[in-house]
Amino acid sequence: MPDITTISLQDLKKDRRESLEDIKVCATALLSGINSYSTGSVIERMEKNVGFVKTIDLELNRRKEAP
């Protein structure tokens, strides 16, 4: 995994958008009673994406960029 400080601003913002979109998909699945998918737990997937967004937001703040 690359050092987050070396990832371009454009890629960070793209990854953030994709993670937020996946969080919505996971939330919809959970509300529909779906708790797992082919490779794991929906909750774990959602928690990983929440962590990604938090990490990206910290880096964007360090760079003084709006998320």
PDB file of N, H, CA, C and O in Angstrom:
ATOM      1  N   MET A   1       0.856  -1.181   0.000  1.00  0.00           N
ATOM      2  CA  MET A   1       0.000   0.000   0.000  1.00  0.00           C
ATOM      3  C   MET A   1       0.898   1.239   0.000  1.00  0.00           C
ATOM      4  O   MET A   1       1.827   1.330   0.803  1.00  0.00           O
ATOM      5  N   PRO A   2       0.628   2.191  -0.895  1.00  0.00           N
ATOM      6  CA  PRO A   2       1.458   3.396  -0.957  1.00  0.00           C
ATOM      7  C   PRO A   2       1.243   4.302   0.258  1.00  0.00           C
ATOM      8  O   PRO A   2       0.200   4.273   0.911  1.00  0.00           O
ATOM      9  N   ASP A   3       2.257   5.093   0.528  1.00  0.00           N
ATOM     10  H   ASP A   3       3.104   5.117  -0.002  1.00  0.00           H
ATOM     11  CA  ASP A   3       2.167   6.104   1.584  1.00  0.00           C
ATOM     12  C   ASP A   3       1.116   7.130   1.150  1.00  0.00           C
ATOM     13  O   ASP A   3       1.171   7.648   0.034  1.00  0.00           O
ATOM     14  N   ILE A   4       0.170   7.416   2.028  1.00  0.00           N
ATOM     15  H   ILE A   4       0.126   6.996   2.934  1.00  0.00           H
ATOM     16  CA  ILE A   4      -0.950   8.303   1.664  1.00  0.00           C
ATOM     17  C   ILE A   4      -0.465   9.687   1.231  1.00  0.00           C
ATOM     18  O   ILE A   4      -1.131  10.359   0.444  1.00  0.00           O
ATOM     19  N   THR A   5       0.680  10.110   1.737  1.00  0.00           N
ATOM     20  H   THR A   5       1.221   9.564   2.376  1.00  0.00           H
ATOM     21  CA  THR A   5       1.186  11.436   1.372  1.00  0.00           C
ATOM     22  C   THR A   5       1.657  11.494  -0.080  1.00  0.00           C
ATOM     23  O   THR A   5       1.855  12.579  -0.626  1.00  0.00           O
ATOM     24  N   THR A   6       1.837  10.323  -0.709  1.00  0.00           N
ATOM     25  H   THR A   6       1.676   9.441  -0.266  1.00  0.00           H
ATOM     26  CA  THR A   6       2.292  10.298  -2.105  1.00  0.00           C
ATOM     27  C   THR A   6       1.141  10.148  -3.097  1.00  0.00           C
ATOM     28  O   THR A   6       1.355  10.190  -4.309  1.00  0.00           O
ATOM     29  N   ILE A   7      -0.066   9.976  -2.590  1.00  0.00           N
ATOM     30  H   ILE A   7      -0.239   9.943  -1.606  1.00  0.00           H
ATOM     31  CA  ILE A   7      -1.230   9.808  -3.466  1.00  0.00           C
ATOM     32  C   ILE A   7      -1.720  11.183  -3.912  1.00  0.00           C
ATOM     33  O   ILE A   7      -1.829  12.104  -3.103  1.00  0.00           O
ATOM     34  N   SER A   8      -2.010  11.311  -5.183  1.00  0.00           N
ATOM     35  H   SER A   8      -1.922  10.562  -5.840  1.00  0.00           H
ATOM     36  CA  SER A   8      -2.438  12.609  -5.716  1.00  0.00           C
ATOM     37  C   SER A   8      -3.759  13.050  -5.091  1.00  0.00           C
ATOM     38  O   SER A   8      -4.564  12.230  -4.650  1.00  0.00           O
ATOM     39  N   LEU A   9      -3.955  14.346  -5.067  1.00  0.00           N
ATOM     40  H   LEU A   9      -3.301  15.012  -5.426  1.00  0.00           H
ATOM     41  CA  LEU A   9      -5.193  14.920  -4.543  1.00  0.00           C
ATOM     42  C   LEU A   9      -6.398  14.374  -5.305  1.00  0.00           C
ATOM     43  O   LEU A   9      -7.414  14.028  -4.702  1.00  0.00           O
ATOM     44  N   GLN A  10      -6.284  14.299  -6.608  1.00  0.00           N
ATOM     45  H   GLN A  10      -5.459  14.580  -7.097  1.00  0.00           H
ATOM     46  CA  GLN A  10      -7.372  13.782  -7.444  1.00  0.00           C
ATOM     47  C   GLN A  10      -7.713  12.342  -7.048  1.00  0.00           C
ATOM     48  O   GLN A  10      -8.890  12.002  -6.924  1.00  0.00           O
ATOM     49  N   ASP A  11      -6.707  11.501  -6.851  1.00  0.00           N
ATOM     50  H   ASP A  11      -5.752  11.778  -6.952  1.00  0.00           H
ATOM     51  CA  ASP A  11      -6.959  10.107  -6.479  1.00  0.00           C
ATOM     52  C   ASP A  11      -7.545   9.993  -5.078  1.00  0.00           C
ATOM     53  O   ASP A  11      -8.412   9.155  -4.835  1.00  0.00           O
ATOM     54  N   LEU A  12      -7.076  10.832  -4.150  1.00  0.00           N
ATOM     55  H   LEU A  12      -6.371  11.514  -4.347  1.00  0.00           H
ATOM     56  CA  LEU A  12      -7.636  10.809  -2.794  1.00  0.00           C
ATOM     57  C   LEU A  12      -9.123  11.154  -2.817  1.00  0.00           C
ATOM     58  O   LEU A  12      -9.937  10.482  -2.184  1.00  0.00           O
ATOM     59  N   LYS A  13      -9.464  12.201  -3.547  1.00  0.00           N
ATOM     60  H   LYS A  13      -8.803  12.747  -4.061  1.00  0.00           H
ATOM     61  CA  LYS A  13     -10.866  12.615  -3.611  1.00  0.00           C
ATOM     62  C   LYS A  13     -11.721  11.557  -4.305  1.00  0.00           C
ATOM     63  O   LYS A  13     -12.870  11.340  -3.920  1.00  0.00           O
ATOM     64  N   LYS A  14     -11.170  10.900  -5.322  1.00  0.00           N
ATOM     65  H   LYS A  14     -10.237  11.076  -5.635  1.00  0.00           H
ATOM     66  CA  LYS A  14     -11.882   9.817  -6.008  1.00  0.00           C
ATOM     67  C   LYS A  14     -12.098   8.649  -5.045  1.00  0.00           C
ATOM     68  O   LYS A  14     -13.201   8.110  -4.958  1.00  0.00           O
ATOM     69  N   ASP A  15     -11.048   8.260  -4.326  1.00  0.00           N
ATOM     70  H   ASP A  15     -10.152   8.699  -4.397  1.00  0.00           H
ATOM     71  CA  ASP A  15     -11.170   7.163  -3.359  1.00  0.00           C
ATOM     72  C   ASP A  15     -12.183   7.496  -2.274  1.00  0.00           C
ATOM     73  O   ASP A  15     -12.933   6.627  -1.828  1.00  0.00           O
ATOM     74  N   ARG A  16     -12.206   8.749  -1.850  1.00  0.00           N
ATOM     75  H   ARG A  16     -11.597   9.456  -2.212  1.00  0.00           H
ATOM     76  CA  ARG A  16     -13.160   9.177  -0.821  1.00  0.00           C
ATOM     77  C   ARG A  16     -14.595   9.050  -1.336  1.00  0.00           C
ATOM     78  O   ARG A  16     -15.465   8.521  -0.644  1.00  0.00           O
ATOM     79  N   ARG A  17     -14.833   9.538  -2.555  1.00  0.00           N
ATOM     80  H   ARG A  17     -14.126   9.967  -3.117  1.00  0.00           H
ATOM     81  CA  ARG A  17     -16.170   9.439  -3.159  1.00  0.00           C
ATOM     82  C   ARG A  17     -16.607   7.977  -3.287  1.00  0.00           C
ATOM     83  O   ARG A  17     -17.746   7.632  -2.972  1.00  0.00           O
ATOM     84  N   GLU A  18     -15.697   7.129  -3.750  1.00  0.00           N
ATOM     85  H   GLU A  18     -14.771   7.409  -4.005  1.00  0.00           H
ATOM     86  CA  GLU A  18     -16.023   5.712  -3.916  1.00  0.00           C
ATOM     87  C   GLU A  18     -16.315   5.048  -2.570  1.00  0.00           C
ATOM     88  O   GLU A  18     -17.225   4.225  -2.469  1.00  0.00           O
ATOM     89  N   SER A  19     -15.555   5.398  -1.548  1.00  0.00           N
ATOM     90  H   SER A  19     -14.816   6.066  -1.630  1.00  0.00           H
ATOM     91  CA  SER A  19     -15.794   4.832  -0.214  1.00  0.00           C
ATOM     92  C   SER A  19     -17.137   5.290   0.337  1.00  0.00           C
ATOM     93  O   SER A  19     -17.870   4.493   0.923  1.00  0.00           O
ATOM     94  N   LEU A  20     -17.467   6.565   0.154  1.00  0.00           N
ATOM     95  H   LEU A  20     -16.872   7.212  -0.322  1.00  0.00           H
ATOM     96  CA  LEU A  20     -18.764   7.070   0.621  1.00  0.00           C
ATOM     97  C   LEU A  20     -19.911   6.370  -0.104  1.00  0.00           C
ATOM     98  O   LEU A  20     -20.933   6.050   0.502  1.00  0.00           O
ATOM     99  N   GLU A  21     -19.739   6.138  -1.391  1.00  0.00           N
ATOM    100  H   GLU A  21     -18.909   6.398  -1.884  1.00  0.00           H
ATOM    101  CA  GLU A  21     -20.768   5.439  -2.168  1.00  0.00           C
ATOM    102  C   GLU A  21     -20.922   4.002  -1.667  1.00  0.00           C
ATOM    103  O   GLU A  21     -22.040   3.498  -1.555  1.00  0.00           O
ATOM    104  N   ASP A  22     -19.810   3.351  -1.368  1.00  0.00           N
ATOM    105  H   ASP A  22     -18.902   3.760  -1.459  1.00  0.00           H
ATOM    106  CA  ASP A  22     -19.877   1.975  -0.877  1.00  0.00           C
ATOM    107  C   ASP A  22     -20.503   1.912   0.519  1.00  0.00           C
ATOM    108  O   ASP A  22     -21.188   0.944   0.849  1.00  0.00           O
ATOM    109  N   ILE A  23     -20.270   2.937   1.332  1.00  0.00           N
ATOM    110  H   ILE A  23     -19.713   3.723   1.064  1.00  0.00           H
ATOM    111  CA  ILE A  23     -20.913   3.006   2.650  1.00  0.00           C
ATOM    112  C   ILE A  23     -22.433   3.037   2.476  1.00  0.00           C
ATOM    113  O   ILE A  23     -23.159   2.374   3.218  1.00  0.00           O
ATOM    114  N   LYS A  24     -22.910   3.805   1.499  1.00  0.00           N
ATOM    115  H   LYS A  24     -22.320   4.343   0.897  1.00  0.00           H
ATOM    116  CA  LYS A  24     -24.356   3.863   1.226  1.00  0.00           C
ATOM    117  C   LYS A  24     -24.888   2.495   0.794  1.00  0.00           C
ATOM    118  O   LYS A  24     -25.959   2.073   1.230  1.00  0.00           O
ATOM    119  N   VAL A  25     -24.137   1.809  -0.060  1.00  0.00           N
ATOM    120  H   VAL A  25     -23.267   2.151  -0.414  1.00  0.00           H
ATOM    121  CA  VAL A  25     -24.546   0.479  -0.519  1.00  0.00           C
ATOM    122  C   VAL A  25     -24.624  -0.481   0.666  1.00  0.00           C
ATOM    123  O   VAL A  25     -25.578  -1.248   0.787  1.00  0.00           O
ATOM    124  N   CYS A  26     -23.622  -0.436   1.536  1.00  0.00           N
ATOM    125  H   CYS A  26     -22.846   0.188   1.438  1.00  0.00           H
ATOM    126  CA  CYS A  26     -23.609  -1.306   2.717  1.00  0.00           C
ATOM    127  C   CYS A  26     -24.780  -0.988   3.643  1.00  0.00           C
ATOM    128  O   CYS A  26     -25.428  -1.898   4.161  1.00  0.00           O
ATOM    129  N   ALA A  27     -25.051   0.292   3.850  1.00  0.00           N
ATOM    130  H   ALA A  27     -24.525   1.030   3.429  1.00  0.00           H
ATOM    131  CA  ALA A  27     -26.162   0.683   4.724  1.00  0.00           C
ATOM    132  C   ALA A  27     -27.488   0.181   4.160  1.00  0.00           C
ATOM    133  O   ALA A  27     -28.337  -0.308   4.905  1.00  0.00           O
ATOM    134  N   THR A  28     -27.664   0.301   2.857  1.00  0.00           N
ATOM    135  H   THR A  28     -26.975   0.699   2.252  1.00  0.00           H
ATOM    136  CA  THR A  28     -28.884  -0.192   2.215  1.00  0.00           C
ATOM    137  C   THR A  28     -29.001  -1.707   2.378  1.00  0.00           C
ATOM    138  O   THR A  28     -30.080  -2.228   2.662  1.00  0.00           O
ATOM    139  N   ALA A  29     -27.890  -2.402   2.197  1.00  0.00           N
ATOM    140  H   ALA A  29     -27.014  -1.979   1.967  1.00  0.00           H
ATOM    141  CA  ALA A  29     -27.900  -3.861   2.367  1.00  0.00           C
ATOM    142  C   ALA A  29     -28.294  -4.238   3.789  1.00  0.00           C
ATOM    143  O   ALA A  29     -29.119  -5.128   3.995  1.00  0.00           O
ATOM    144  N   LEU A  30     -27.706  -3.566   4.761  1.00  0.00           N
ATOM    145  H   LEU A  30     -27.036  -2.844   4.594  1.00  0.00           H
ATOM    146  CA  LEU A  30     -28.022  -3.868   6.163  1.00  0.00           C
ATOM    147  C   LEU A  30     -29.486  -3.590   6.479  1.00  0.00           C
ATOM    148  O   LEU A  30     -30.132  -4.365   7.185  1.00  0.00           O
ATOM    149  N   LEU A  31     -30.007  -2.486   5.955  1.00  0.00           N
ATOM    150  H   LEU A  31     -29.483  -1.856   5.382  1.00  0.00           H
ATOM    151  CA  LEU A  31     -31.421  -2.162   6.174  1.00  0.00           C
ATOM    152  C   LEU A  31     -32.344  -3.192   5.528  1.00  0.00           C
ATOM    153  O   LEU A  31     -33.482  -3.380   5.957  1.00  0.00           O
ATOM    154  N   SER A  32     -31.839  -3.847   4.500  1.00  0.00           N
ATOM    155  H   SER A  32     -30.914  -3.694   4.152  1.00  0.00           H
ATOM    156  CA  SER A  32     -32.618  -4.877   3.806  1.00  0.00           C
ATOM    157  C   SER A  32     -32.422  -6.260   4.422  1.00  0.00           C
ATOM    158  O   SER A  32     -32.972  -7.249   3.936  1.00  0.00           O
ATOM    159  N   GLY A  33     -31.638  -6.320   5.487  1.00  0.00           N
ATOM    160  H   GLY A  33     -31.192  -5.517   5.882  1.00  0.00           H
ATOM    161  CA  GLY A  33     -31.413  -7.596   6.159  1.00  0.00           C
ATOM    162  C   GLY A  33     -30.275  -8.421   5.595  1.00  0.00           C
ATOM    163  O   GLY A  33     -30.124  -9.591   5.947  1.00  0.00           O
ATOM    164  N   ILE A  34     -29.477  -7.830   4.730  1.00  0.00           N
ATOM    165  H   ILE A  34     -29.600  -6.880   4.445  1.00  0.00           H
ATOM    166  CA  ILE A  34     -28.335  -8.543   4.149  1.00  0.00           C
ATOM    167  C   ILE A  34     -27.114  -8.249   5.016  1.00  0.00           C
ATOM    168  O   ILE A  34     -26.706  -7.096   5.153  1.00  0.00           O
ATOM    169  N   ASN A  35     -26.537  -9.294   5.599  1.00  0.00           N
ATOM    170  H   ASN A  35     -26.869 -10.231   5.487  1.00  0.00           H
ATOM    171  CA  ASN A  35     -25.411  -9.122   6.512  1.00  0.00           C
ATOM    172  C   ASN A  35     -24.085  -9.621   5.960  1.00  0.00           C
ATOM    173  O   ASN A  35     -23.027  -9.333   6.519  1.00  0.00           O
ATOM    174  N   SER A  36     -24.140 -10.373   4.856  1.00  0.00           N
ATOM    175  H   SER A  36     -24.999 -10.607   4.401  1.00  0.00           H
ATOM    176  CA  SER A  36     -22.896 -10.874   4.281  1.00  0.00           C
ATOM    177  C   SER A  36     -23.000 -10.869   2.764  1.00  0.00           C
ATOM    178  O   SER A  36     -24.093 -10.808   2.200  1.00  0.00           O
ATOM    179  N   TYR A  37     -21.857 -10.935   2.124  1.00  0.00           N
ATOM    180  H   TYR A  37     -20.969 -10.985   2.583  1.00  0.00           H
ATOM    181  CA  TYR A  37     -21.793 -11.021   0.670  1.00  0.00           C
ATOM    182  C   TYR A  37     -20.748 -12.072   0.336  1.00  0.00           C
ATOM    183  O   TYR A  37     -20.220 -12.712   1.246  1.00  0.00           O
ATOM    184  N   SER A  38     -20.441 -12.266  -0.896  1.00  0.00           N
ATOM    185  H   SER A  38     -20.870 -11.746  -1.635  1.00  0.00           H
ATOM    186  CA  SER A  38     -19.617 -13.398  -1.329  1.00  0.00           C
ATOM    187  C   SER A  38     -18.274 -13.525  -0.613  1.00  0.00           C
ATOM    188  O   SER A  38     -17.781 -14.638  -0.428  1.00  0.00           O
ATOM    189  N   THR A  39     -17.683 -12.420  -0.212  1.00  0.00           N
ATOM    190  H   THR A  39     -18.084 -11.516  -0.362  1.00  0.00           H
ATOM    191  CA  THR A  39     -16.355 -12.508   0.409  1.00  0.00           C
ATOM    192  C   THR A  39     -16.306 -12.017   1.847  1.00  0.00           C
ATOM    193  O   THR A  39     -15.212 -11.867   2.390  1.00  0.00           O
ATOM    194  N   GLY A  40     -17.432 -11.761   2.484  1.00  0.00           N
ATOM    195  H   GLY A  40     -18.321 -11.883   2.043  1.00  0.00           H
ATOM    196  CA  GLY A  40     -17.344 -11.349   3.881  1.00  0.00           C
ATOM    197  C   GLY A  40     -18.564 -10.657   4.437  1.00  0.00           C
ATOM    198  O   GLY A  40     -19.673 -10.765   3.913  1.00  0.00           O
ATOM    199  N   SER A  41     -18.321  -9.945   5.514  1.00  0.00           N
ATOM    200  H   SER A  41     -17.420  -9.857   5.939  1.00  0.00           H
ATOM    201  CA  SER A  41     -19.362  -9.270   6.281  1.00  0.00           C
ATOM    202  C   SER A  41     -19.614  -7.857   5.755  1.00  0.00           C
ATOM    203  O   SER A  41     -18.678  -7.103   5.490  1.00  0.00           O
ATOM    204  N   VAL A  42     -20.872  -7.520   5.612  1.00  0.00           N
ATOM    205  H   VAL A  42     -21.633  -8.133   5.828  1.00  0.00           H
ATOM    206  CA  VAL A  42     -21.242  -6.173   5.167  1.00  0.00           C
ATOM    207  C   VAL A  42     -20.803  -5.141   6.210  1.00  0.00           C
ATOM    208  O   VAL A  42     -20.311  -4.070   5.857  1.00  0.00           O
ATOM    209  N   ILE A  43     -20.979  -5.462   7.481  1.00  0.00           N
ATOM    210  H   ILE A  43     -21.378  -6.333   7.768  1.00  0.00           H
ATOM    211  CA  ILE A  43     -20.593  -4.526   8.545  1.00  0.00           C
ATOM    212  C   ILE A  43     -19.091  -4.264   8.512  1.00  0.00           C
ATOM    213  O   ILE A  43     -18.660  -3.117   8.631  1.00  0.00           O
ATOM    214  N   GLU A  44     -18.285  -5.326   8.349  1.00  0.00           N
ATOM    215  H   GLU A  44     -18.636  -6.257   8.252  1.00  0.00           H
ATOM    216  CA  GLU A  44     -16.832  -5.139   8.277  1.00  0.00           C
ATOM    217  C   GLU A  44     -16.448  -4.295   7.067  1.00  0.00           C
ATOM    218  O   GLU A  44     -15.574  -3.433   7.159  1.00  0.00           O
ATOM    219  N   ARG A  45     -17.094  -4.541   5.947  1.00  0.00           N
ATOM    220  H   ARG A  45     -17.804  -5.241   5.872  1.00  0.00           H
ATOM    221  CA  ARG A  45     -16.829  -3.762   4.729  1.00  0.00           C
ATOM    222  C   ARG A  45     -17.162  -2.289   4.966  1.00  0.00           C
ATOM    223  O   ARG A  45     -16.406  -1.401   4.573  1.00  0.00           O
ATOM    224  N   MET A  46     -18.298  -2.044   5.612  1.00  0.00           N
ATOM    225  H   MET A  46     -18.912  -2.766   5.931  1.00  0.00           H
ATOM    226  CA  MET A  46     -18.716  -0.676   5.896  1.00  0.00           C
ATOM    227  C   MET A  46     -17.724  -0.004   6.851  1.00  0.00           C
ATOM    228  O   MET A  46     -17.341   1.147   6.639  1.00  0.00           O
ATOM    229  N   GLU A  47     -17.311  -0.716   7.897  1.00  0.00           N
ATOM    230  H   GLU A  47     -17.623  -1.651   8.069  1.00  0.00           H
ATOM    231  CA  GLU A  47     -16.363  -0.157   8.862  1.00  0.00           C
ATOM    232  C   GLU A  47     -15.030   0.177   8.204  1.00  0.00           C
ATOM    233  O   GLU A  47     -14.423   1.199   8.525  1.00  0.00           O
ATOM    234  N   LYS A  48     -14.564  -0.674   7.285  1.00  0.00           N
ATOM    235  H   LYS A  48     -15.057  -1.504   7.024  1.00  0.00           H
ATOM    236  CA  LYS A  48     -13.315  -0.391   6.566  1.00  0.00           C
ATOM    237  C   LYS A  48     -13.451   0.887   5.744  1.00  0.00           C
ATOM    238  O   LYS A  48     -12.546   1.721   5.729  1.00  0.00           O
ATOM    239  N   ASN A  49     -14.576   1.036   5.067  1.00  0.00           N
ATOM    240  H   ASN A  49     -15.312   0.358   5.079  1.00  0.00           H
ATOM    241  CA  ASN A  49     -14.795   2.238   4.260  1.00  0.00           C
ATOM    242  C   ASN A  49     -14.881   3.491   5.120  1.00  0.00           C
ATOM    243  O   ASN A  49     -14.371   4.542   4.734  1.00  0.00           O
ATOM    244  N   VAL A  50     -15.522   3.390   6.281  1.00  0.00           N
ATOM    245  H   VAL A  50     -15.936   2.536   6.595  1.00  0.00           H
ATOM    246  CA  VAL A  50     -15.578   4.530   7.205  1.00  0.00           C
ATOM    247  C   VAL A  50     -14.157   4.898   7.626  1.00  0.00           C
ATOM    248  O   VAL A  50     -13.815   6.079   7.694  1.00  0.00           O
ATOM    249  N   GLY A  51     -13.337   3.903   7.906  1.00  0.00           N
ATOM    250  H   GLY A  51     -13.615   2.944   7.851  1.00  0.00           H
ATOM    251  CA  GLY A  51     -11.942   4.152   8.262  1.00  0.00           C
ATOM    252  C   GLY A  51     -11.166   4.808   7.131  1.00  0.00           C
ATOM    253  O   GLY A  51     -10.365   5.714   7.362  1.00  0.00           O
ATOM    254  N   PHE A  52     -11.409   4.344   5.895  1.00  0.00           N
ATOM    255  H   PHE A  52     -12.060   3.608   5.707  1.00  0.00           H
ATOM    256  CA  PHE A  52     -10.751   4.956   4.739  1.00  0.00           C
ATOM    257  C   PHE A  52     -11.104   6.436   4.637  1.00  0.00           C
ATOM    258  O   PHE A  52     -10.227   7.274   4.431  1.00  0.00           O
ATOM    259  N   VAL A  53     -12.386   6.755   4.780  1.00  0.00           N
ATOM    260  H   VAL A  53     -13.098   6.073   4.948  1.00  0.00           H
ATOM    261  CA  VAL A  53     -12.836   8.147   4.672  1.00  0.00           C
ATOM    262  C   VAL A  53     -12.186   8.997   5.763  1.00  0.00           C
ATOM    263  O   VAL A  53     -11.734  10.108   5.490  1.00  0.00           O
ATOM    264  N   LYS A  54     -12.136   8.492   6.985  1.00  0.00           N
ATOM    265  H   LYS A  54     -12.504   7.589   7.207  1.00  0.00           H
ATOM    266  CA  LYS A  54     -11.509   9.243   8.083  1.00  0.00           C
ATOM    267  C   LYS A  54     -10.038   9.500   7.793  1.00  0.00           C
ATOM    268  O   LYS A  54      -9.543  10.606   8.006  1.00  0.00           O
ATOM    269  N   THR A  55      -9.338   8.477   7.306  1.00  0.00           N
ATOM    270  H   THR A  55      -9.740   7.578   7.133  1.00  0.00           H
ATOM    271  CA  THR A  55      -7.917   8.623   6.993  1.00  0.00           C
ATOM    272  C   THR A  55      -7.711   9.625   5.864  1.00  0.00           C
ATOM    273  O   THR A  55      -6.817  10.468   5.937  1.00  0.00           O
ATOM    274  N   ILE A  56      -8.524   9.538   4.831  1.00  0.00           N
ATOM    275  H   ILE A  56      -9.250   8.854   4.772  1.00  0.00           H
ATOM    276  CA  ILE A  56      -8.421  10.477   3.710  1.00  0.00           C
ATOM    277  C   ILE A  56      -8.728  11.892   4.183  1.00  0.00           C
ATOM    278  O   ILE A  56      -8.033  12.833   3.799  1.00  0.00           O
ATOM    279  N   ASP A  57      -9.754  12.057   5.008  1.00  0.00           N
ATOM    280  H   ASP A  57     -10.319  11.293   5.320  1.00  0.00           H
ATOM    281  CA  ASP A  57     -10.090  13.389   5.522  1.00  0.00           C
ATOM    282  C   ASP A  57      -8.937  13.982   6.325  1.00  0.00           C
ATOM    283  O   ASP A  57      -8.655  15.176   6.218  1.00  0.00           O
ATOM    284  N   LEU A  58      -8.269  13.156   7.130  1.00  0.00           N
ATOM    285  H   LEU A  58      -8.498  12.186   7.218  1.00  0.00           H
ATOM    286  CA  LEU A  58      -7.106  13.644   7.886  1.00  0.00           C
ATOM    287  C   LEU A  58      -6.012  14.130   6.940  1.00  0.00           C
ATOM    288  O   LEU A  58      -5.396  15.169   7.176  1.00  0.00           O
ATOM    289  N   GLU A  59      -5.775  13.375   5.872  1.00  0.00           N
ATOM    290  H   GLU A  59      -6.275  12.531   5.680  1.00  0.00           H
ATOM    291  CA  GLU A  59      -4.754  13.768   4.905  1.00  0.00           C
ATOM    292  C   GLU A  59      -5.171  15.030   4.146  1.00  0.00           C
ATOM    293  O   GLU A  59      -4.342  15.908   3.905  1.00  0.00           O
ATOM    294  N   LEU A  60      -6.437  15.126   3.772  1.00  0.00           N
ATOM    295  H   LEU A  60      -7.110  14.413   3.968  1.00  0.00           H
ATOM    296  CA  LEU A  60      -6.903  16.337   3.088  1.00  0.00           C
ATOM    297  C   LEU A  60      -6.779  17.550   4.001  1.00  0.00           C
ATOM    298  O   LEU A  60      -6.402  18.632   3.550  1.00  0.00           O
ATOM    299  N   ASN A  61      -7.094  17.377   5.275  1.00  0.00           N
ATOM    300  H   ASN A  61      -7.400  16.498   5.641  1.00  0.00           H
ATOM    301  CA  ASN A  61      -6.932  18.476   6.234  1.00  0.00           C
ATOM    302  C   ASN A  61      -5.462  18.850   6.389  1.00  0.00           C
ATOM    303  O   ASN A  61      -5.125  20.029   6.494  1.00  0.00           O
ATOM    304  N   ARG A  62      -4.582  17.837   6.402  1.00  0.00           N
ATOM    305  H   ARG A  62      -4.856  16.879   6.317  1.00  0.00           H
ATOM    306  CA  ARG A  62      -3.148  18.113   6.494  1.00  0.00           C
ATOM    307  C   ARG A  62      -2.690  18.939   5.286  1.00  0.00           C
ATOM    308  O   ARG A  62      -1.852  19.832   5.410  1.00  0.00           O
ATOM    309  N   ARG A  63      -3.250  18.624   4.134  1.00  0.00           N
ATOM    310  H   ARG A  63      -3.930  17.898   4.033  1.00  0.00           H
ATOM    311  CA  ARG A  63      -2.913  19.356   2.907  1.00  0.00           C
ATOM    312  C   ARG A  63      -3.713  20.652   2.779  1.00  0.00           C
ATOM    313  O   ARG A  63      -3.520  21.420   1.836  1.00  0.00           O
ATOM    314  N   LYS A  64      -4.606  20.883   3.728  1.00  0.00           N
ATOM    315  H   LYS A  64      -4.763  20.259   4.494  1.00  0.00           H
ATOM    316  CA  LYS A  64      -5.470  22.067   3.726  1.00  0.00           C
ATOM    317  C   LYS A  64      -6.387  22.100   2.508  1.00  0.00           C
ATOM    318  O   LYS A  64      -6.596  23.147   1.894  1.00  0.00           O
ATOM    319  N   GLU A  65      -6.927  20.935   2.174  1.00  0.00           N
ATOM    320  H   GLU A  65      -6.757  20.085   2.672  1.00  0.00           H
ATOM    321  CA  GLU A  65      -7.869  20.792   1.060  1.00  0.00           C
ATOM    322  C   GLU A  65      -9.225  20.396   1.617  1.00  0.00           C
ATOM    323  O   GLU A  65      -9.299  19.627   2.575  1.00  0.00           O
ATOM    324  N   ALA A  66     -10.278  20.901   1.042  1.00  0.00           N
ATOM    325  H   ALA A  66     -10.218  21.526   0.263  1.00  0.00           H
ATOM    326  CA  ALA A  66     -11.631  20.503   1.456  1.00  0.00           C
ATOM    327  C   ALA A  66     -11.915  19.100   0.926  1.00  0.00           C
ATOM    328  O   ALA A  66     -11.530  18.776  -0.198  1.00  0.00           O
ATOM    329  N   PRO A  67     -12.595  18.252   1.731  1.00  0.00           N
ATOM    330  CA  PRO A  67     -12.926  16.892   1.259  1.00  0.00           C
ATOM    331  C   PRO A  67     -13.848  16.879   0.064  1.00  0.00           C
ATOM    332  O   PRO A  67     -14.203  15.808  -0.430  1.00  0.00           O
TER     333      PRO A  67
END
